[in-house]
Amino acid sequence: MADRYPTSVAYRQSTDGYNTYRIPAVVVTGAGTVLAFAEGRHTSAGDSGHIDLVLRRSSDGGATWGNLQVVATEPRRGTAGNPAPVVLGDGRIVLVYVRQGPTATEDKIRRGQVPAADGRRVFVQVSEDDGVTWSAPAEITGSVKRPEWRWYATAPGHAVELRQGSHAGRIVVPANHSLPPGGTDNGTEGKYNGGHSLLSDDGGKTWRIGYVDDNPDGYVNVNETTATELPGGRVYVNTRTDSTAPGTRADAYSSDGGQALELPFRPQAGLVGPVVEGSVLWCASPDVLLFSGPAAPDARASMTVRASDDLGVTWRTAHTVSGLPAAYSDLVRLDGGTVGLLFETGNFGPYESIVFRRIPLAELAA
């Protein structure tokens, strides 16, 4: 990777007792500390089993990283993951995530073969000391998950606290779920994917469901979703989809703080890439909307930051990291002139490491 773009390794495969690190999320605290979250997967790179939610902190803008902290676990050595952190205006850091039992898998959950106690449950933890320590987990499943929903995942990637408009102060967490099947289907079919938002108007104390988009027509299958606040408080949401719609991305807007969508998710074929999670971030001065994700059309490779100068209608390539394997990512505004990108990559596979790159914002603007 080019020296002109400072890049550091936050997590490396087979270190600190974990087989693999996946699912990055990044925020910058009010004190300027960079918090890099990930899933620490004990025994394999797989999505289920014994997985902890871990954190590394950086006090020098992502150049170096402190010791690994375990932020959340599943008490029975199950899964804690899908981190969705957000830094509030009062300095607190709110972390929303999910847990599942040690024998549960996505396939079993989507088929309805897992009891509620082992299925996907939603929790919140809070830090009031810059991410050094965290509160005990508070479960919010009953407020944000409808009884019929099977699979459930928050984000992953940073959540949003709205700073403008009539809903300023609201926390918006994009999420996804699956519906029970109809006919002879078993529930694993993509058409049963759907998206929704979690909303809190009291700093993360209480939560409710906002928009829901889960029409099982197989056209747009809303899955892992990312959001950002546009000028005036409008919310832009972008999702992974594997469906009959053109491309592998879809997007939508909310003008009421994530409570409802202006229109259902529509295909965004201008963002070419594989079926994978992505991240969006609005940056003011210069005004530009950013999207990060692999740009290879049929492989998790070629991590790229793309930019939109018209609030997400059209997109252009702004910064290509490399042609190497790459997968999940998250964007953060580091300071007035710099954007940070936390992403999965490796020389021979996308899950060898999670690295952090600093990118001058001036290079991303038109």
N, C-alpha and C positions, 0 to 999 in steps of 0.2 A: 504494500500500500504506500502511496506517495507520502513523503515526509512533510509536504506542504499542508497536509491535512492531518493534524495530530490524532493518532488512533491508539487506544489502550485496550488491553484485555481485562474485562471485568470478571469473566468466568471462563474456566478452561475445563474441558472434559477430564474425568478421572482425577479430580482433586477434591480435597476436604471431605472425603468419604462419599462422594456422589459419583455415579456413573456418568450422568449427563445433566447439563443445565439447559433449560428451554424456557420459552414464553417470557421475553423481556418486557419490562415496563419501567419508565423513567420519569422522574419529576425533579424539579429544583425547589428547595425550600426557601423560605423567606430569608434565611441566613446565607443563602448561596450554596448550600450543600447539595450535591447531586446524589440522588438515591436511585440505585439500579436494582430493581426487583427481578426475580426469576423463580422458576420452579427447579428445585434440586431433586433430581430423580435418582433414587438410591441404587436400584438394581439394573436398570436398562434405560434406553431412550423412550420407552413406551409411555403412553398417555395415562395409564392407570397403575395402581399398586401403591407402594410406599413413596410418596412425594411430599416434600416440604416446600413451603414458601420462604424463600431466602432473600437477603438484602446485603448489598455492599454500599458503603457511603464514600463519597469523595469530597474533600474540602478544597481541592485545587482544580475545579472545573472539569473533572473527568480524566486528569492526567495519571493519577494513581488512585488506588482503591484500598480501603481499610479491610479489616478482617470480616469474614463471612458471619452474618447474624441469621439465626433461624427466627423468623417472625411469626409463622403460623404452622401448626401441624394438625393432623387428624389423629386423635388419641389412640386409635386402634391400628396405627401404622397404615392408614389409608392415604387418600390424596387430599392435599390442600394446594390450590392453584388458581389459575386465571386471575392474576393480580390486576386490580383497577384502582391505583392510587390517585389522590388529588390533594394539592396543597391549598388550603383555604386562606382567605384574606386575613384571618386572625392568627395565622401561623401554624395552626394544627394541620396534621397530615391524616387524612381519612383513607383507609385501605379497605376496599370491598373485594371479596373473593369467594370461592366456592370450595366445598369439601364433599367427598364421597367415601364410602366404606372400602375396606381393603380388597374385597373380592369383586367389587362393582367395575364394570367396563361400560364404555359408551354403547356398545352393541347391546348388552344386556339391559341397560337403562332404557334405550329406545324401544326395545321389544317388550317392555313392561315386566321384566323378569327379576327386578330388584325391589325389595321392600323400601318404604319411604325412609326408614332410618339409615339405609345404606346408599340411597340415591343422592342426587345433587341438592345440597343445602347451602344457603347463602349466609355469610358472616361479615361483620364489620369490626375493625380494630382501629384505634386512634393513637397517634403519638403527639405529645405536647412538648417534646424536647429534641426536635430536629431529627427524629428517626432513631434516636439512641435506644429508647425503650417504648414498649407498646402496651396498650390496655388489653385486658382479657377479651377474648372474642365474644361478641354479642350476636346471636342468631336473629336474622330478619326474614327467614324463608317465608313465614306465614304472610308477610306483608307484600312480598315481591314475586312470589311464584304461585300461579294458579294451580289448583289441585290436579287438573288434567294434564298439565305440562309434564313431560318426561325428562328429556335431556335439558340441561340448563347451564349456561356459561356467561360469566361477566366478561365484557370486553373481548380479549385482554388488551392491556395498554392503558395509558393514563385516562382518567375520567376528567370531568370538566366542572368547575364552579363558574357559573355565569357572572359576569362583572358589569353587564350593561342592560338597559331596558327594564321593563316592569318586573322581570323575574330575577333580577340581580341577587346573588347570594344562593341561588338554587344549585344543588349538585345534580349533575346529569351523568348517569352511568349507562352506556349502551350495553345491551346484552342480547342473548339469543336463547331459544328453547326449541323443543320439538313437540308436535301434537300427537295424540294417539291416532293410529291408522284406521282407515276404513276398508271395507270389502275384504279381500284376501291379502292385503298388504300386511307387513309385519312391523312397520314403524321405523325401519332403518332407511327407507326411501327418502331421498333428498327433498321431495315435495312437501314433507311434513316439517321442514325447518321453518322457523319464524324468528322475528326480531321484536324486541321491546326495549323500553328504557326503565331504569330505576331512578326515582326522583326523591330528593330530600330538601325541604325548605327550612330546616332547623339545624343545619350544620352536621347532619349525619345521625341525629338522635332517632328520628322516625323516617320511614320510607314508604313509598307507594309505587305502583306501576304507572308509567306514562303511556306513550304510544305503544300500540301493538300492531304488527304487520305480519300475518301468518296465513295468508290465503294459499291453501295447498293445491294450486293449479300447475305447479312445476315450471312456471315461467321465470320467476325470480325466487330463489330459495335463500332467504336471509339467514346469514350465519354469523361468524365473528365480525363484530362491528366496532367502528371507531368514530369519534365525534369531536367537533371543535366549535367554538363560538365565533361567528362572523360579526362584522360591524353592526351595531345596533341591537345585539342580543339574539339575532337569528342563529339557529343551530344547523350545522351541516353534518350529515351522517353518511358514512361510506361503509359498505359491507362486502364481504366475500360471498360469492354465490357460485353454485355449480348447477346449472339449469339449462333450459332451452333458450333463454334470453341471450342476446349477443354478448360475447365477452365473459369475463369472470368477476366483474365488479358491478355493483349497483349503488345508487346514492339517493338521498332524500333530504328534505329541509323541514325544519320546524320553526314556526314564527311565534309559538307560545311556550318557549322554554322546554321543549321536549315532551310536552303533554300529548300532542298530536302531530301528525305529519301533514304537510300541505298537500302532498300527493303520496301514494304508496311508492315504495322503492322502485326506481326505474333503472334499466341497464345503463352502465357508464362504460361503453366500449372504447372510450378514449384512453383508458388505463389498461394497457395490454400487459398480461402477466399470467402466471399459473394460478390455480386455486390455492390461496394462501391468505393469511392475515395481513393487514396493512395498517398504516397509521396516518392520520391527518392532523395538521396544525395550521392555524391561522397566525400569520405574523404581520403586525402593523409596523409601518415605517421601516422599510418599504412594505406596502400592502401586497401580500401574496399568500395564497393558500397552497400548502405543501402536502404531498402524499409520498410515503415511503413504502417500498416493496420490491420484490424481484421483478425484473423486466423481461426475462426470457419468457417467450410465449408458452412454452410447454415444460418448463423445469424450474425448480426452486434455485435460481442462480441469477447473477447480475443485479445485486442490490442497487437501487436507483432512487433518487429523490426527484419527483416530478412536481411541477408548479402550475398553478392556474392563476391567471390574471383577471378572470371574470367569475370568481366565486364558485368555481367547480364545474362550469359549463364545458370548457375545453382545457386541455392539458398539454404541457411540453416537458421534455427532459431538461432538468436543471443541473443534476450532479450524478454521475455514475461512479459508484465506489470501485467496482471491479467486475470482472467476468466470472469470479469464483462462485461456488455454491453459496447460497444464502436463502434465508427463509423469513422468520418473523422479525418485526422491528417496532420501534417506538421513537417518536420525535419529541423534542423539548426545546423551548427557547431558553438558552443559557444566559444571555445578556443582550444588550442592545444591538450587538453586531454579530452574534454567533448562534447557530442552531446546533443541537446535539442529536446524534442518531445512535441509538442502542440497538444492535441487531445480531442475529444468529449468522455465523459464517464459518468456513473452514477451507482448507486446501483441497480436500477430497470429499467432503460431505458438509452439509449446512449446519450440522449440530455439534461440531468440534469445539466451538467457543461462542461466547457472547462478547462482542467488542463495542467500544464507544468511539465515535468519530466526531470531531468538532469541524463544522463547516461554516465559513464566513457567509453571513446572510446576503452580503452584497453579490455573491456569486450565484445566488438563487433567484434574485430579482431579474426582471426582464431588462 
